[in-house]
C-alpha cells in the first residue's frame, strides 16, 4: 500500500471517529436546555417536576428513587444555554447541627459542600459543570447516583 492510500485510510478512520463522537454528544446530558435533563430523567424513570427559579432559570424537583433534591441551573444566558447545574437539598433543623460538625463534613467530602443558614437550617450542594458538550448519559448516571449516595450519608450525618 502506498503512502497516499495509507494516509487516505487514516484520514477516513479519523473522520469516522470524529463523526461517531459528534453523534454520541447529541445524547449527552447538557444544561443548554432543560429538555436534556428531562429526557435523561424520563429514560431512567426518575420522577421530577420542572419549573423555573426566582430569576427564570430552569429548576427541577427530583425524586430519585425516594431521595428528594432540587436541581438549579447556572451560567445561563437569558435563562437558556446554561453551562452548569447544581444538586441541592435543604433541611430545617433550627440550629440542631453545630458549625464544627458541618465544617468537619466539608473537610472530609470532596465534591459536596454543606452550610448552615442564618435561621439554622442546613443545606448541601454539589455543582456539575456540563459546558457545551455535557456528560455521556452513563457518566451522568454515575454522577447523580454518587450525589444520591452523598445525600444519604449527609442525612445520616446530621441525624435527619
N, CA, C and O atoms as a DFTB+ gen file, in Angstrom:
640 C
 N C O
     1  1       0.860      -1.169       0.000
     2  2       0.000       0.000       0.000
     3  2       0.901       1.226       0.000
     4  3       1.842       1.308       0.791
     5  1       0.620       2.178      -0.881
     6  2       1.472       3.364      -0.951
     7  2       1.083       4.389       0.114
     8  3       0.076       4.246       0.808
     9  1       1.906       5.415       0.219
    10  2       1.730       6.442       1.247
    11  2       0.379       7.142       1.124
    12  3      -0.288       7.367       2.134
    13  1      -0.031       7.485      -0.083
    14  2      -1.300       8.194      -0.277
    15  2      -2.464       7.320       0.176
    16  3      -3.369       7.814       0.849
    17  1      -2.464       6.064      -0.166
    18  2      -3.546       5.165       0.233
    19  2      -3.583       5.019       1.748
    20  3      -4.658       5.023       2.348
    21  1      -2.389       4.888       2.377
    22  2      -2.341       4.772       3.833
    23  2      -2.868       6.047       4.485
    24  3      -3.662       5.984       5.424
    25  1      -2.431       7.197       3.991
    26  2      -2.855       8.474       4.551
    27  2      -4.359       8.648       4.393
    28  3      -5.033       9.073       5.331
    29  1      -4.895       8.322       3.212
    30  2      -6.317       8.431       2.971
    31  2      -7.097       7.513       3.918
    32  3      -8.140       7.901       4.445
    33  1      -6.587       6.298       4.129
    34  2      -7.240       5.349       5.041
    35  2      -7.268       5.877       6.464
    36  3      -8.280       5.746       7.152
    37  1      -6.157       6.480       6.922
    38  2      -6.098       7.047       8.269
    39  2      -7.046       8.233       8.369
    40  3      -7.728       8.409       9.379
    41  1      -7.088       9.053       7.305
    42  2      -7.992      10.203       7.318
    43  2      -9.444       9.741       7.400
    44  3     -10.242      10.336       8.124
    45  1      -9.790       8.699       6.674
    46  2     -11.162       8.188       6.711
    47  2     -11.485       7.638       8.095
    48  3     -12.571       7.869       8.625
    49  1     -10.540       6.911       8.674
    50  2     -10.744       6.373      10.011
    51  2     -10.914       7.508      11.013
    52  3     -11.815       7.461      11.851
    53  1     -10.060       8.527      10.937
    54  2     -10.158       9.665      11.843
    55  2     -11.484      10.375      11.679
    56  3     -12.121      10.738      12.668
    57  1     -11.907      10.579      10.440
    58  2     -13.174      11.244      10.189
    59  2     -14.320      10.426      10.768
    60  3     -15.262      10.987      11.327
    61  1     -14.249       9.120      10.640
    62  2     -15.282       8.253      11.196
    63  2     -15.340       8.350      12.707
    64  3     -16.425       8.357      13.290
    65  1     -14.171       8.425      13.352
    66  2     -14.148       8.550      14.808
    67  2     -14.720       9.884      15.241
    68  3     -15.469       9.961      16.216
    69  1     -14.365      10.936      14.515
    70  2     -14.896      12.249      14.860
    71  2     -16.403      12.271      14.656
    72  3     -17.137      12.773      15.508
    73  1     -16.865      11.737      13.547
    74  2     -18.308      11.712      13.296
    75  2     -19.020      10.907      14.377
    76  3     -20.103      11.288      14.821
    77  1     -18.423       9.801      14.803
    78  2     -19.016       8.995      15.871
    79  2     -19.103       9.777      17.166
    80  3     -20.085       9.658      17.898
    81  1     -18.075      10.584      17.459
    82  2     -18.086      11.388      18.676
    83  2     -19.182      12.431      18.634
    84  3     -19.845      12.684      19.640
    85  1     -19.373      13.034      17.484
    86  2     -20.397      14.063      17.381
    87  2     -21.777      13.466      17.618
    88  3     -22.581      14.049      18.345
    89  1     -22.065      12.313      17.017
    90  2     -23.394      11.735      17.214
    91  2     -23.572      11.276      18.657
    92  3     -24.683      11.334      19.184
    93  1     -22.503      10.822      19.306
    94  2     -22.605      10.421      20.709
    95  2     -22.889      11.632      21.586
    96  3     -23.629      11.529      22.564
    97  1     -22.296      12.799      21.238
    98  2     -22.502      14.006      22.021
    99  2     -23.948      14.457      21.998
   100  3     -24.424      15.058      22.961
   101  1     -24.652      14.179      20.915
   102  2     -26.030      14.626      20.801
   103  2     -26.893      14.070      21.923
   104  3     -27.868      14.710      22.317
   105  1     -26.565      12.913      22.440
   106  2     -27.357      12.329      23.512
   107  2     -26.800      12.659      24.891
   108  3     -27.358      12.231      25.902
   109  1     -25.714      13.409      24.942
   110  2     -25.155      13.789      26.230
   111  2     -26.144      14.632      27.025
   112  3     -26.986      15.324      26.454
   113  1     -26.032      14.565      28.335
   114  2     -26.845      15.399      29.214
   115  2     -26.145      16.743      29.322
   116  3     -25.002      16.827      29.771
   117  1     -26.843      17.797      28.904
   118  2     -26.291      19.145      28.955
   119  2     -27.195      20.032      29.799
   120  3     -28.285      19.628      30.204
   121  1     -26.724      21.242      30.056
   122  2     -27.544      22.249      30.728
   123  2     -28.024      23.298      29.727
   124  3     -28.593      24.317      30.118
   125  1     -27.796      23.051      28.449
   126  2     -28.173      24.019      27.422
   127  2     -29.684      24.220      27.365
   128  3     -30.158      25.332      27.130
   129  1     -30.429      23.154      27.578
   130  2     -31.892      23.227      27.637
   131  2     -32.367      22.309      28.754
   132  3     -31.710      21.309      29.045
   133  1     -33.485      22.623      29.381
   134  2     -33.998      21.727      30.421
   135  2     -34.482      20.400      29.839
   136  3     -34.583      19.411      30.565
   137  1     -34.780      20.363      28.543
   138  2     -35.238      19.126      27.918
   139  2     -34.177      18.030      27.970
   140  3     -34.510      16.845      27.981
   141  1     -32.918      18.413      28.002
   142  2     -31.842      17.424      28.079
   143  2     -31.918      16.638      29.389
   144  3     -31.894      15.408      29.376
   145  1     -32.009      17.337      30.506
   146  2     -32.130      16.662      31.801
   147  2     -33.457      15.918      31.892
   148  3     -33.508      14.794      32.391
   149  1     -34.522      16.536      31.414
   150  2     -35.832      15.881      31.440
   151  2     -35.786      14.571      30.652
   152  3     -36.341      13.566      31.094
   153  1     -35.134      14.575      29.496
   154  2     -35.012      13.357      28.700
   155  2     -34.259      12.269      29.436
   156  3     -34.641      11.100      29.387
   157  1     -33.180      12.650      30.125
   158  2     -32.421      11.679      30.917
   159  2     -33.292      11.106      32.026
   160  3     -33.360       9.890      32.204
   161  1     -33.959      11.986      32.771
   162  2     -34.788      11.531      33.894
   163  2     -35.928      10.637      33.406
   164  3     -36.241       9.627      34.037
   165  1     -36.546      11.008      32.285
   166  2     -37.603      10.169      31.717
   167  2     -37.070       8.793      31.341
   168  3     -37.696       7.776      31.638
   169  1     -35.908       8.765      30.683
   170  2     -35.326       7.488      30.246
   171  2     -34.985       6.590      31.428
   172  3     -35.028       5.365      31.312
   173  1     -34.648       7.191      32.558
   174  2     -34.291       6.431      33.764
   175  2     -35.498       6.185      34.670
   176  3     -35.363       5.570      35.728
   177  1     -36.669       6.660      34.262
   178  2     -37.901       6.518      35.039
   179  2     -37.766       7.155      36.419
   180  3     -38.187       6.587      37.426
   181  1     -37.170       8.346      36.442
   182  2     -36.976       9.106      37.674
   183  2     -38.038      10.203      37.713
   184  3     -38.194      10.944      36.743
   185  1     -38.764      10.313      38.814
   186  2     -39.825      11.308      38.959
   187  2     -39.232      12.703      39.154
   188  3     -38.209      12.872      39.817
   189  1     -39.902      13.705      38.556
   190  2     -39.448      15.084      38.705
   191  2     -40.577      16.047      38.362
   192  3     -41.549      15.688      37.697
   193  1     -40.421      17.273      38.832
   194  2     -41.266      18.390      38.430
   195  2     -40.336      19.471      37.914
   196  3     -39.336      19.800      38.552
   197  1     -40.666      20.015      36.767
   198  2     -39.847      21.052      36.148
   199  2     -40.530      22.402      36.313
   200  3     -41.740      22.522      36.122
   201  1     -39.744      23.419      36.670
   202  2     -40.264      24.771      36.820
   203  2     -39.126      25.751      36.540
   204  3     -38.158      25.404      35.863
   205  1     -39.240      26.955      37.052
   206  2     -38.159      27.943      36.957
   207  2     -37.884      28.496      38.347
   208  3     -38.752      28.486      39.220
   209  1     -36.661      28.980      38.536
   210  2     -36.306      29.565      39.830
   211  2     -36.705      31.037      39.859
   212  3     -37.405      31.512      38.964
   213  1     -36.262      31.755      40.885
   214  2     -36.654      33.156      41.085
   215  2     -36.177      34.097      39.985
   216  3     -36.743      35.177      39.817
   217  1     -35.153      33.713      39.237
   218  2     -34.656      34.572      38.154
   219  2     -35.058      34.053      36.776
   220  3     -34.651      34.613      35.758
   221  1     -35.851      32.992      36.739
   222  2     -36.348      32.461      35.473
   223  2     -35.522      31.349      34.855
   224  3     -35.844      30.874      33.766
   225  1     -34.454      30.921      35.536
   226  2     -33.651      29.800      35.039
   227  2     -34.378      28.492      35.321
   228  3     -35.200      28.427      36.235
   229  1     -34.084      27.448      34.546
   230  2     -34.736      26.153      34.791
   231  2     -34.443      25.634      36.199
   232  3     -33.398      25.921      36.784
   233  1     -35.385      24.873      36.716
   234  2     -35.245      24.255      38.034
   235  2     -36.018      22.941      38.006
   236  3     -37.090      22.859      37.407
   237  1     -35.475      21.923      38.650
   238  2     -36.138      20.628      38.764
   239  2     -36.241      20.246      40.229
   240  3     -35.321      20.489      41.010
   241  1     -37.360      19.648      40.596
   242  2     -37.525      18.975      41.880
   243  2     -37.524      17.494      41.540
   244  3     -38.411      17.018      40.831
   245  1     -36.536      16.761      42.039
   246  2     -36.321      15.376      41.634
   247  2     -36.590      14.439      42.805
   248  3     -36.208      14.710      43.943
   249  1     -37.250      13.340      42.500
   250  2     -37.416      12.253      43.457
   251  2     -36.668      11.059      42.872
   252  3     -37.208      10.292      42.075
   253  1     -35.406      10.923      43.291
   254  2     -34.521       9.888      42.771
   255  2     -34.691       8.634      43.615
   256  3     -33.928       8.389      44.549
   257  1     -35.695       7.849      43.273
   258  2     -35.968       6.592      43.973
   259  2     -36.101       6.806      45.482
   260  3     -35.535       6.058      46.278
   261  1     -36.854       7.834      45.860
   262  2     -37.096       8.126      47.267
   263  2     -36.168       9.159      47.877
   264  3     -36.371       9.561      49.022
   265  1     -35.169       9.593      47.151
   266  2     -34.250      10.631      47.630
   267  2     -34.604      11.916      46.891
   268  3     -34.460      11.998      45.672
   269  1     -35.070      12.920      47.635
   270  2     -35.552      14.152      47.020
   271  2     -34.501      15.254      47.082
   272  3     -33.820      15.431      48.092
   273  1     -34.384      15.992      45.973
   274  2     -33.464      17.124      45.895
   275  2     -33.872      18.024      44.746
   276  3     -34.712      17.665      43.920
   277  1     -33.260      19.205      44.707
   278  2     -33.505      20.179      43.641
   279  2     -32.308      20.231      42.710
   280  3     -31.186      19.902      43.096
   281  1     -32.562      20.650      41.474
   282  2     -31.500      20.907      40.510
   283  2     -31.681      22.338      40.012
   284  3     -32.712      22.684      39.433
   285  1     -30.661      23.162      40.247
   286  2     -30.658      24.542      39.779
   287  2     -29.696      24.669      38.600
   288  3     -28.714      23.931      38.509
   289  1     -29.980      25.593      37.713
   290  2     -29.147      25.844      36.529
   291  2     -28.331      27.117      36.741
   292  3     -28.820      28.089      37.316
   293  1     -27.078      27.103      36.268
   294  2     -26.171      28.242      36.410
   295  2     -25.446      28.518      35.095
   296  3     -25.399      27.677      34.198
   297  1     -24.884      29.718      35.011
   298  2     -24.150      30.117      33.811
   299  2     -25.072      30.285      32.620
   300  3     -24.686      30.012      31.483
   301  1     -26.290      30.735      32.880
   302  2     -27.290      30.850      31.817
   303  2     -27.194      32.203      31.117
   304  3     -26.782      33.207      31.698
   305  1     -27.589      32.187      29.854
   306  2     -27.729      33.412      29.078
   307  2     -29.218      33.567      28.763
   308  3     -29.788      32.788      27.999
   309  1     -29.833      34.583      29.364
   310  2     -31.269      34.815      29.174
   311  2     -32.091      33.571      29.505
   312  3     -33.014      33.218      28.771
   313  1     -31.755      32.915      30.603
   314  2     -32.483      31.756      31.126
   315  2     -32.390      30.520      30.237
   316  3     -33.173      29.585      30.408
   317  1     -31.459      30.495      29.300
   318  2     -31.226      29.331      28.445
   319  2     -29.731      29.167      28.261
   320  3     -28.945      29.964      28.773
   321  1     -29.343      28.151      27.541
   322  2     -27.939      27.893      27.224
   323  2     -27.057      27.967      28.464
   324  3     -26.019      28.629      28.461
   325  1     -27.477      27.287      29.514
   326  2     -26.724      27.248      30.766
   327  2     -25.535      26.301      30.601
   328  3     -25.536      25.453      29.709
   329  1     -24.523      26.443      31.458
   330  2     -23.354      25.570      31.340
   331  2     -23.125      24.691      32.566
   332  3     -22.203      23.875      32.586
   333  1     -23.966      24.858      33.588
   334  2     -23.757      24.076      34.807
   335  2     -25.083      23.861      35.522
   336  3     -26.044      24.607      35.335
   337  1     -25.105      22.825      36.342
   338  2     -26.241      22.584      37.223
   339  2     -25.705      22.410      38.644
   340  3     -24.518      22.174      38.865
   341  1     -26.620      22.534      39.586
   342  2     -26.258      22.302      40.982
   343  2     -27.326      21.416      41.616
   344  3     -28.515      21.732      41.582
   345  1     -26.883      20.305      42.191
   346  2     -27.768      19.484      43.008
   347  2     -27.832      20.150      44.381
   348  3     -26.811      20.599      44.902
   349  1     -29.022      20.214      44.962
   350  2     -29.213      20.942      46.217
   351  2     -30.260      20.247      47.076
   352  3     -31.262      19.741      46.571
   353  1     -30.011      20.231      48.384
   354  2     -31.012      19.758      49.328
   355  2     -30.880      20.558      50.619
   356  3     -29.770      20.840      51.073
   357  1     -32.016      20.920      51.208
   358  2     -32.010      21.688      52.445
   359  2     -32.835      21.019      53.523
   360  3     -33.783      20.288      53.237
   361  1     -32.462      21.277      54.773
   362  2     -33.091      20.638      55.930
   363  2     -33.328      21.676      57.012
   364  3     -32.391      22.353      57.436
   365  1     -34.573      21.811      57.465
   366  2     -34.895      22.735      58.545
   367  2     -34.617      22.059      59.874
   368  3     -35.387      21.216      60.335
   369  1     -33.510      22.441      60.477
   370  2     -33.109      21.828      61.747
   371  2     -33.088      22.827      62.891
   372  3     -32.797      22.461      64.029
   373  1     -33.396      24.089      62.597
   374  2     -33.477      25.129      63.625
   375  2     -32.265      25.144      64.549
   376  3     -32.405      25.186      65.771
   377  1     -31.089      25.110      63.961
   378  2     -29.873      25.178      64.743
   379  2     -29.463      23.870      65.370
   380  3     -28.611      23.860      66.258
   381  1     -30.039      22.767      64.940
   382  2     -29.770      21.466      65.540
   383  2     -28.428      20.850      65.175
   384  3     -28.079      19.786      65.688
   385  1     -27.668      21.503      64.295
   386  2     -26.350      20.990      63.914
   387  2     -25.323      22.088      64.165
   388  3     -25.517      23.238      63.773
   389  1     -24.254      21.724      64.810
   390  2     -23.202      22.702      65.129
   391  2     -22.346      22.992      63.906
   392  3     -22.160      22.132      63.045
   393  1     -21.837      24.191      63.841
   394  2     -20.980      24.617      62.747
   395  2     -19.746      23.729      62.640
   396  3     -19.307      23.422      61.532
   397  1     -19.183      23.316      63.754
   398  2     -17.988      22.465      63.716
   399  2     -18.289      21.125      63.035
   400  3     -17.427      20.561      62.362
   401  1     -19.500      20.626      63.210
   402  2     -19.875      19.373      62.567
   403  2     -19.971      19.560      61.051
   404  3     -19.508      18.706      60.295
   405  1     -20.565      20.663      60.602
   406  2     -20.652      20.954      59.171
   407  2     -19.257      21.192      58.605
   408  3     -18.952      20.730      57.506
   409  1     -18.416      21.897      59.327
   410  2     -17.040      22.114      58.867
   411  2     -16.301      20.791      58.696
   412  3     -15.569      20.610      57.723
   413  1     -16.486      19.872      59.627
   414  2     -15.858      18.549      59.503
   415  2     -16.372      17.818      58.273
   416  3     -15.600      17.160      57.575
   417  1     -17.676      17.928      58.001
   418  2     -18.229      17.313      56.791
   419  2     -17.505      17.862      55.554
   420  3     -17.089      17.101      54.680
   421  1     -17.364      19.175      55.494
   422  2     -16.734      19.807      54.333
   423  2     -15.270      19.406      54.177
   424  3     -14.774      19.292      53.057
   425  1     -14.586      19.194      55.281
   426  2     -13.187      18.756      55.221
   427  2     -13.093      17.343      54.664
   428  3     -12.180      17.039      53.897
   429  1     -14.016      16.488      55.038
   430  2     -13.962      15.068      54.687
   431  2     -14.553      14.725      53.322
   432  3     -14.325      13.624      52.821
   433  1     -15.307      15.637      52.709
   434  2     -16.010      15.328      51.473
   435  2     -15.533      16.209      50.330
   436  3     -15.473      17.433      50.446
   437  1     -15.201      15.570      49.245
   438  2     -14.549      16.236      48.124
   439  2     -15.497      17.032      47.236
   440  3     -15.199      18.180      46.909
   441  1     -16.616      16.464      46.842
   442  2     -17.425      17.081      45.803
   443  2     -18.608      17.904      46.304
   444  3     -19.116      18.746      45.564
   445  1     -19.047      17.692      47.501
   446  2     -20.203      18.425      48.012
   447  2     -19.776      19.367      49.128
   448  3     -18.741      19.188      49.770
   449  1     -20.626      20.392      49.335
   450  2     -20.391      21.351      50.412
   451  2     -21.673      21.523      51.200
   452  3     -22.773      21.477      50.649
   453  1     -21.516      21.720      52.484
   454  2     -22.668      21.931      53.353
   455  2     -22.537      23.284      54.042
   456  3     -21.435      23.790      54.255
   457  1     -23.692      23.857      54.387
   458  2     -23.754      25.177      55.019
   459  2     -24.841      25.192      56.073
   460  3     -25.755      24.368      56.067
   461  1     -24.720      26.150      56.977
   462  2     -25.787      26.443      57.927
   463  2     -26.268      27.851      57.599
   464  3     -25.473      28.787      57.514
   465  1     -27.581      27.989      57.415
   466  2     -28.141      29.301      57.086
   467  2     -28.312      30.139      58.346
   468  3     -28.113      29.656      59.461
   469  1     -28.682      31.394      58.155
   470  2     -28.895      32.296      59.282
   471  2     -30.002      31.810      60.218
   472  3     -29.963      32.086      61.417
   473  1     -30.995      31.084      59.674
   474  2     -32.089      30.616      60.530
   475  2     -31.835      29.220      61.106
   476  3     -32.718      28.646      61.744
   477  1     -30.640      28.673      60.885
   478  2     -30.276      27.387      61.467
   479  2     -30.572      26.185      60.602
   480  3     -30.276      25.057      60.996
   481  1     -31.162      26.400      59.408
   482  2     -31.334      25.248      58.529
   483  2     -29.995      24.898      57.894
   484  3     -29.069      25.707      57.845
   485  1     -29.929      23.675      57.416
   486  2     -28.686      23.152      56.847
   487  2     -28.965      22.791      55.402
   488  3     -30.028      22.263      55.077
   489  1     -28.006      23.077      54.538
   490  2     -28.163      22.633      53.159
   491  2     -26.866      22.102      52.616
   492  3     -25.782      22.403      53.115
   493  1     -27.001      21.305      51.583
   494  2     -25.857      20.682      50.932
   495  2     -26.031      20.860      49.435
   496  3     -27.145      20.804      48.914
   497  1     -24.913      21.075      48.750
   498  2     -24.963      21.288      47.310
   499  2     -23.758      20.665      46.623
   500  3     -22.723      20.402      47.236
   501  1     -23.935      20.440      45.331
   502  2     -22.891      19.824      44.509
   503  2     -23.017      20.395      43.096
   504  3     -24.043      20.208      42.442
   505  1     -21.987      21.083      42.627
   506  2     -22.005      21.671      41.288
   507  2     -21.480      20.685      40.257
   508  3     -20.556      19.916      40.521
   509  1     -22.094      20.724      39.068
   510  2     -21.664      19.884      37.951
   511  2     -21.525      20.786      36.734
   512  3     -22.522      21.286      36.214
   513  1     -20.296      20.997      36.277
   514  2     -20.067      21.781      35.065
   515  2     -20.276      20.868      33.862
   516  3     -19.609      19.843      33.727
   517  1     -21.198      21.246      33.000
   518  2     -21.516      20.438      31.827
   519  2     -21.016      21.069      30.534
   520  3     -20.937      20.390      29.511
   521  1     -20.678      22.356      30.560
   522  2     -20.142      23.025      29.379
   523  2     -21.059      22.921      28.175
   524  3     -22.273      22.771      28.316
   525  1     -20.481      23.000      27.013
   526  2     -21.234      22.924      25.761
   527  2     -21.551      21.492      25.357
   528  3     -22.526      21.256      24.643
   529  1     -20.747      20.535      25.799
   530  2     -20.877      19.167      25.311
   531  2     -21.521      18.209      26.312
   532  3     -21.939      17.119      25.923
   533  1     -21.613      18.578      27.565
   534  2     -22.284      17.766      28.556
   535  2     -21.560      16.489      28.924
   536  3     -20.376      16.319      28.633
   537  1     -22.286      15.600      29.565
   538  2     -21.769      14.303      30.002
   539  2     -22.532      13.193      29.298
   540  3     -23.734      13.298      29.056
   541  1     -21.819      12.144      28.978
   542  2     -22.463      10.953      28.428
   543  2     -23.495      10.473      29.457
   544  3     -23.248      10.574      30.659
   545  1     -24.633       9.958      29.013
   546  2     -25.647       9.506      29.968
   547  2     -25.135       8.522      31.017
   548  3     -25.590       8.560      32.160
   549  1     -24.206       7.650      30.660
   550  2     -23.644       6.721      31.655
   551  2     -22.866       7.477      32.723
   552  3     -22.965       7.160      33.908
   553  1     -22.086       8.483      32.302
   554  2     -21.328       9.284      33.265
   555  2     -22.261      10.123      34.130
   556  3     -22.038      10.276      35.330
   557  1     -23.312      10.667      33.508
   558  2     -24.267      11.454      34.279
   559  2     -25.001      10.566      35.274
   560  3     -25.268      10.992      36.398
   561  1     -25.330       9.342      34.882
   562  2     -25.984       8.402      35.794
   563  2     -25.093       8.135      37.008
   564  3     -25.581       8.057      38.136
   565  1     -23.795       7.996      36.773
   566  2     -22.877       7.792      37.903
   567  2     -22.810       9.041      38.776
   568  3     -22.722       8.940      40.000
   569  1     -22.851      10.216      38.153
   570  2     -22.796      11.469      38.899
   571  2     -24.021      11.638      39.783
   572  3     -23.898      11.966      40.963
   573  1     -25.195      11.417      39.221
   574  2     -26.417      11.584      40.003
   575  2     -26.533      10.483      41.059
   576  3     -27.048      10.724      42.151
   577  1     -26.064       9.294      40.744
   578  2     -26.048       8.208      41.727
   579  2     -25.102       8.507      42.876
   580  3     -25.421       8.245      44.036
   581  1     -23.933       9.060      42.550
   582  2     -22.973       9.435      43.601
   583  2     -23.566      10.529      44.490
   584  3     -23.421      10.492      45.711
   585  1     -24.238      11.505      43.864
   586  2     -24.892      12.566      44.634
   587  2     -25.926      11.977      45.585
   588  3     -25.984      12.367      46.751
   589  1     -26.746      11.040      45.101
   590  2     -27.761      10.422      45.952
   591  2     -27.108       9.701      47.132
   592  3     -27.627       9.736      48.248
   593  1     -25.974       9.052      46.884
   594  2     -25.247       8.396      47.970
   595  2     -24.728       9.391      48.990
   596  3     -24.815       9.154      50.195
   597  1     -24.189      10.505      48.513
   598  2     -23.695      11.561      49.403
   599  2     -24.846      12.125      50.218
   600  3     -24.700      12.387      51.412
   601  1     -25.988      12.311      49.575
   602  2     -27.147      12.855      50.269
   603  2     -27.598      11.937      51.407
   604  3     -27.910      12.410      52.500
   605  1     -27.631      10.635      51.155
   606  2     -27.990       9.678      52.216
   607  2     -26.978       9.741      53.358
   608  3     -27.360       9.741      54.528
   609  1     -25.686       9.795      53.021
   610  2     -24.648       9.894      54.054
   611  2     -24.808      11.178      54.860
   612  3     -24.654      11.175      56.081
   613  1     -25.116      12.270      54.176
   614  2     -25.278      13.553      54.856
   615  2     -26.478      13.519      55.797
   616  3     -26.402      14.002      56.927
   617  1     -27.581      12.951      55.329
   618  2     -28.763      12.859      56.181
   619  2     -28.476      12.022      57.431
   620  3     -28.942      12.364      58.519
   621  1     -27.727      10.949      57.293
   622  2     -27.322      10.163      58.458
   623  2     -26.414      10.993      59.370
   624  3     -26.532      10.953      60.595
   625  1     -25.509      11.743      58.742
   626  2     -24.525      12.537      59.473
   627  2     -25.219      13.612      60.339
   628  3     -24.806      13.865      61.471
   629  1     -26.265      14.230      59.797
   630  2     -26.943      15.292      60.554
   631  2     -28.141      14.745      61.358
   632  3     -28.920      15.508      61.928
   633  1     -28.268      13.413      61.389
   634  2     -29.364      12.762      62.116
   635  2     -30.728      13.217      61.614
   636  3     -31.615      13.536      62.406
   637  1     -30.888      13.244      60.303
   638  2     -32.152      13.664      59.707
   639  2     -33.202      12.625      59.846
   640  3     -34.330      12.824      59.395
